[in-house]
């Protein structure tokens, strides 16, 4: 059975993206497990470009430890 142009027009369109997109949330809801880090080099984190010398931002302790160990960020404000 061949699909005609009419059938294609009647069929509901499916988007390429899933309707419910789940984003990883690296920050914790409570402040006890979050750390403020400062970028030492430019990198992409949480779908944003973090620039060297840019403002600090809060992430979970585990994520902060990974970035610090990789040499991308520090938990000490380099401007102080």
C-alpha positions in Angstrom: 0.0 0.0 0.0 1.6 3.3 -1.1 1.3 6.5 0.9 -0.2 9.3 -1.1 0.4 13.0 -0.7 -3.0 13.3 0.8 -2.2 10.8 3.5 1.0 12.7 4.3 -0.9 15.9 4.7 -3.5 14.3 7.1 -0.9 12.6 9.2 0.1 14.5 12.4 3.6 16.0 12.3 6.2 14.7 14.6 8.9 17.0 15.8 12.5 16.0 15.7 12.9 17.0 19.4 11.2 14.9 22.1 8.3 16.8 23.7 9.7 16.5 27.2 13.3 17.3 27.2 15.2 16.5 30.4 18.1 18.7 31.3 20.7 17.7 33.7 20.6 20.0 36.8 24.0 20.2 38.3 23.0 22.6 41.0 21.3 21.3 44.1 18.1 22.8 45.5 19.5 23.3 49.0 22.6 25.5 49.5 24.4 22.9 51.7 25.8 20.9 48.7 26.6 23.8 46.4 29.9 25.6 45.8 30.6 28.9 44.1 33.3 28.4 41.5 35.1 30.8 39.2 36.3 30.0 35.7 40.0 29.9 35.2 39.7 29.1 31.4 36.8 29.4 29.0 34.7 26.3 28.7 31.1 25.2 28.1 29.1 24.2 31.2 25.4 23.7 31.6 24.8 24.8 28.0 26.5 28.1 28.6 30.0 29.4 27.8 31.9 30.2 31.0 34.6 32.8 30.3 38.0 33.0 31.9 37.8 35.7 34.6 34.0 35.7 34.4 31.7 35.9 37.4 31.4 33.0 39.8 28.4 30.6 39.7 27.0 27.9 42.0 27.1 24.2 41.1 26.9 21.0 43.1 30.0 20.0 45.2 30.6 17.0 43.0 30.5 19.0 39.7 32.7 21.7 41.2 35.3 19.1 42.3 35.4 17.7 38.7 35.9 21.2 37.2 38.6 22.1 39.8 40.4 18.8 39.2 40.4 19.4 35.4 41.9 22.8 36.0 39.0 24.7 34.5 37.7 26.4 37.7 38.6 27.3 41.2 36.6 27.8 44.4 38.7 30.8 45.4 37.9 34.2 43.8 40.9 35.0 41.7 40.1 38.7 41.8 40.6 39.0 45.6 
